[in-house]
Amino acid sequence: MSRRRIPSPFRSRSLPRFAAVLAAAAVCAGPALAVAPAASAAPIPLPYHHDVLPFLGHWTPDAEAPRGRRGDHLTVTVTRSGSDRTDGRFELYCHPRGGNHFDARRACDRLDRMTRWGKDQFAPVPQGAQCTMMYGGPARAHVSGTWAGRPVNADFRRTNGCEIERWSRFEPMLPSTVS
């Protein structure tokens, strides 16, 4: 019975070719690794279900909510929106829904749809973003509290196209304004 030799990249004859292929792959991958974005320094929060963790003995930031409420809680302060009904300070509770917000049901539903693992939907417009030179009016809002287990401290205004679009994403938590 004859034995056939199976070519191997580790044999002495083919080792230079194998090394050349590895070197070419390293040269091609180098720029791609240099262009890759750096990981965020902020930790990614662990998800939790609002009804289960308190019973398992885990502490959640909103487990000690005022008046015995659990769930997400945001305080929304709106000024200069152009309407007395929507200017002021509003408490928005979700899971269970409540508070004195002018449209708590739709606001909670919208925020639930926007929530993504590892993404801060309340993040400001990035520095240096290319925005249209539009003015959407003097309306301003400040949102603070806890959403999806993370602290929220966000400011909103309508000073350019990016800020107007960001405000619009958060309607009906923020009031609809007329530009």
N, C-alpha and C positions, 0 to 999 in steps of 0.2 A: 504494500500500500504506500503510495507516495504522499509526501506531506507538502502541502502548498504553503508558501509564505504569505501571510497576510500583511499588506503594507501598513505601517504604523507611523504616525507623525513623530514618535519618540525614537525611532531608529536613527542611527547616525547619518544615513544618507539623506533622509527627508527632514532632519531637524533644522537645517538652515531655511528651508522653505516655510516650515511651520513658524519659525521665529519671525520671518518676514511678514507673514500673514498677521501674527499677533501685533507686530509693530505698526502695521498699516491700520489695524483696528484701533489701536491706542491713539494714533494721530487723528483719526476721524472722530473718535469719541471725545477727545480733549476739548475742542471748542463747544461741543454740545453741553458738556458738564459745566463749563465756565459760564454759559449763558443761562443755565437753569436757575430759577429764583431761589433765594435763600429761604429756609424755613422760618416761619414766624416765631418770634420770641415768646408770644403769648401762648399759654397752654390751651389746648382744645378741651372744652368741657365734656364731661361724661353725660350722656343723656339720662334722664330719669322720668319715670312715669309719675304723674302727680298723685295718684291714688295709692300706689303700691309701696314706695319707699318709706313713708312715715311708719307704716305698719311693720316693716322689716327692721326697724330700729335705726335707719339711716337718717342723718340730719339733712334737710334740704333748706336752702336759704329762706324759702317762703313758708316753712312749716309753722313758724311763729307769727303768722300774719295777724294784723289787728282784727279785733272782733271775731276771732276764731276762724277766719277765712284762710284757706290754703290756695295755692296756685300762683299764677303770675300776677304781678301787681305793677302798674305803671302810673306815675303821676304826670299828667300832661298839662303844661301851662302854655296858653296861647295868648298872644298880644297882637294888636293891630291887624286882625283878620278882616275887618270891615263889617263884622256882625256882632251885636251884643250877645247873641245866643251862643256863639262859638268862642268868644273871648273869655278867658278866665282860667281857673285851675280845676282840672277834672281828675277824678280817681277812676282808673280802669282796672277791674279785676277780671281775670280769665281763669277758667278751670277751678272753680265754677265762676261763671260770668256774673258781673255786677258792677257796682259803683255808680257814680253820677255822670259818667261820660254820656254825651249826647247820642251816641250810636254804638253801644257796647257790643252788641251781637256781631255787627259787621266788622267792627274794629278787631275783635278777637279772632274772627274767622280769617281776616286778611293777614294778621300777624302769624297765625298758624300756618297759612300757605307760604309765607315768606321764610319761615324758619328752616334752615339747612344745617346739617351737621358740620361743625368746624368753620362756619361762616358767620361773621358778625353783621347782621342786616342793619344794625344801627350805625355802622362805621361812617365817618364823614367822607365827603368827596375827596379823593386823593390829591395831595399837593401837586401842582403842575398839570392838572387835567386840562385838556383842551375843551373849553366851554364856550357856548355862544354868548354874546354880549347882550343878553336880554335882562330886563328888570321885571320881576313878577309881583312887585308891590312890597309894602313895608311889613307884611306879616312875619312874625317870629314865633318859634315854639321851643320849649325845653321839655325833654322827656327824661325822667329818672325813675329808678325802681329796679325790678328784677324780671327778666324774661328768659325762659328756658334754663333757669339755674345760673344765669350770668347777670352781673350788675349792668345796668344801663344808665348812661349819663350822656345824652345826645342833644345837640342844638340844631335847629332847622331854621332856614331863612330862604328867601326867594330872590337872591341877588344876581343870579346868572342862570343859564340854561341847565347846567348840571344840578344846581340846588333846586330849581323848579321841578326837575324830573325826580329828584330824591324825595321832595315833599309829596309829589303826586303818587309815588309808590306807597306812601304811608297813609293815603286817604283810605278809609274814613277815620283812622285814628287821629289824624290831623284834619282840620276842616278844609273843605273845598273852598278856594278863594277865586275871585274873579280878577284877572290881571288887567 
